[in-house]
Amino acid sequence: MLIPEIEAFEERAAIAEYDGGLSRAAAEDLAARQQGFRDRDQYWQWLADYVVARRLP
């Protein structure tokens, strides 16, 4: 089961965007893949589902 590390995701995306010159979308895709998600859409969907259900999927 994938459990996102939100702080690590945000930090990695920020570094990739500002230091790496990636777009925000590409930086979030990279950060999501580093946590085992397909892309940022899957990452954010996982978090949305968790918030709505208030339990791990």
C-alpha positions, 0 to 999 in steps of 0.5 A: 500500500502506498502512503504518501509523505506529503512533506517529502513530496512538496520539498522534492517538487520545489527543488525540482522546480526551482533548482532543476528548472522543471515546470510545476507539473513535471516536478510534481510528477517526479516527486510522485514517482519517487514515492511509487505513484504513477504521476501527480494525478494518482498522488493527489487522487490518493490524498483526496480519497483518503480525506473523503474516506478518513481512512487508508484506501 
